[in-house]
Amino acid sequence: MSAGKAPSKDRIPTKVYKALNGKALQAFHVVLTSIWEEEDMPPELRDASIIALYKNKGTRAACDNYRGISLLSTAGKILAHVILNRLLSSVSKQNLPESQCGFRPDRSTIDMVFTVRQMQEKCLEQNLSLYIVFIDLTKALDTVNRDALWVILSKLGCPVKFVKLIQLFHVDMTGEVLYGGETSDRFNISNGVKQGCVLAPVLFNLYFTQVLRHAVMDLDLGIYIKYRLDGSLFDLRCLTAKTKTTERLILEALFADDCALMAYQENHLQT
């Protein structure tokens, strides 16, 4: 965890937890273990304090021109990291498509730019039509249906215990806004994944993958690209051979909530 992150209202920075040793470290371990075993989280570790940062565009009177930053308890972040490691190893790797490069180790926007560029070039070389629609979801993380997310996690093989621990970060969560030295009344945050939490991007990826699969299930989307793996990856002369040639359906290119859907015909993307 970065030591430069702003702390929550408890004012305990990351460097304090990094310096824990001896009995202090043991006591902290007892706190996290009790949360894990009893499935009960103190609100101080769950709730958020939100500050609004102006985006430097448009009128300052419009709320949409501000970006909300959630300040979260460092202790809660540490527990979230523990859960994240298990989520990545046991669920994420097996259930995220190769086309999703958002918030995944050793992947970036470069991979998706390369993919789209290659699709354009190879469709041109192989005399295939290509239509792409680019989709950017508005407030994607805030609009995740939590009840649907719990069902998806269960269907993907998450143990009941694991789902309950993730729910602890969301169920009964409240927030407050800090502005000009004043604090608003607390309000419920009942939808979306937890902003500022390391679990949020991974949970969204798992959720969006299933939503997208359901949405395009009966649609005629995707482009079939031929290639070889014997040193002549896209050699057009070799692609006519019936052996050693593979055909792969490329449906989309994803980076978190940024989505590019591909099809042979324009009307297929308008369905």
Secondary structure, DSSP 4 states (H G I P E B T S, - for coil): --TTSPP-TT---HHHHHT--HHHHHHHHHHHHHHHHHT---HHHH-EEEEEEE-SSS-TT-GGGEEEEEE--HHHHHHHHHHHHHHIIIIIHHHS-TTB-TT-TT--HHHHHHHHHHHHHHHHHTT---EEEEEE-TTTGGG--HHHHHHHHHHTT--HHHHHHHHHTTTT-EEEEEETTEEPPPEE--SSS-TT-THHHHHHHHHHHHHHHHHTTTS---EEEEEESSS-TT-TTTTT-SSSEEEEEE-EEEETTEEEEEESSGGGGG-
